[in-house]
Amino acid sequence: MTGQPFRVVVADPQPPEQVTWLQGLAEPFGLEVQAPATKDETALKTLLAQVDGMIVQRRTVAADMLAAAPYLRVIQKMGGRRDKIDIAAARW
């Protein structure tokens, strides 16, 4: 462990109070939570360039999005279906 927090992005836009709640919940576990303010894919890709993990609920996670995330180690899909994640691109 490098002492750096494990950085996570919530891929689906969230209300600011939800992001604040998640940040407070995650901080004691060494997690740093970020979320884009809008559905803009460019903003998300900017955040993905810096994170270790992604939480996704509705957004499609395509190969170009994964390519923008060089440090990504985990994708947490909320819900039961994984058809919105490009599984082949997610494999190393």
Order of alpha helices (4+ residues) and beta strands (2+ residues): beta-alpha-beta-alpha-beta-alpha-beta-alpha
